[in-house]
Amino acid sequence: MNYSSLLLDAMSWAREAGAVHMRYFRGNELDIRSKLNDSDVVTAADKAAEKVLIDHIREAYPDHSILSEESGADQHAGDYRWVIDPLDGTTNFSQGLPLFSVSIGIEHNGETVVGVVFAPYLNELFHAVRGEGAWLNGEPVSVSGKTTLEQSVVATGFPVDKLENPDNNLDNVARVMPLVRGMRRLGSAAIDLCYVAAGFLDGYWELNLHAWDASAGLLIVEEAGGSYTHFRFDRNISVVAGTPAIHDLLLPMLSTGR
């Protein structure tokens, strides 16, 4: 399989899913519903964008498997798997805030080889192919050169079970916040990771993510010269990413669980 062909399809279909987002954005037909709790929501746009992506993948690559946030995993057992979040940042989207994205990671024999993240409102398309660098709207990007926390702006997020589970990242925030120039909570893990890759953020961590949140973004960070580590394994995907120096400073500050 030619990864370039996969990339071109992923980019085209991400733009198509982003167009679906924009048809619903700030409209009156969102049909917002709760999933696990009131912090975990899904909209009609999530479902419609997912259908676009899955229909394309199944038609063009019937032997490939798919893992999607809304539909879960299918039962194919091929060498390739598409890991998709049809609308990352649904809470932002449902509130009319413009930081949301489509995330598509493509795995070959368990390794992510293609990553595409498209933020349609911002018209920002990030992509990477393993070994070929990271790109934003066709221009190469790389992580920032920051080496100290005092000069760094970092981002984080909070798990949807933050009310019921005291293991909710507030302890990490309390340790990191006083030491950095600024901290942001953007609300889309895929965008957070891409902004690290592009040097707009210097570091990022979050716990209790899922593969569809991080598959594409982690490859884009890696191809942009960044570092990342899974810093614990009892809260799904819990990852810290950043410039190599900032990653190394953040990592020992983060709780590894109990």
Salt bridges, closest charged atoms under 4 A:
GLU16 OE1 - HIS56 NE2 2.84
ASP31 OD1 - ARG33 NE 3.23
ASP40 OD1 - LYS35 NZ 3.99
ASP55 OD2 - LYS51 NZ 2.60
GLU69 OE2 - LYS35 NZ 3.24
GLU70 OE1 - LYS35 NZ 3.42
GLU107 OE1 - ARG81 NE 2.99
GLU111 OE2 - ARG130 NE 3.60
ASP161 OD1 - ARG235 NH2 2.89
ASP167 OD2 - ARG232 NH2 2.60
ASP167 OD2 - ARG235 NE 3.53
ASP171 OD2 - ARG175 NH2 3.67
ASP202 OD2 - LYS146 NZ 3.18
GLU222 OE2 - ARG130 NH1 3.37
ASP234 OD1 - ARG232 NE 2.75
ASP248 OD1 - HIS247 ND1 2.83
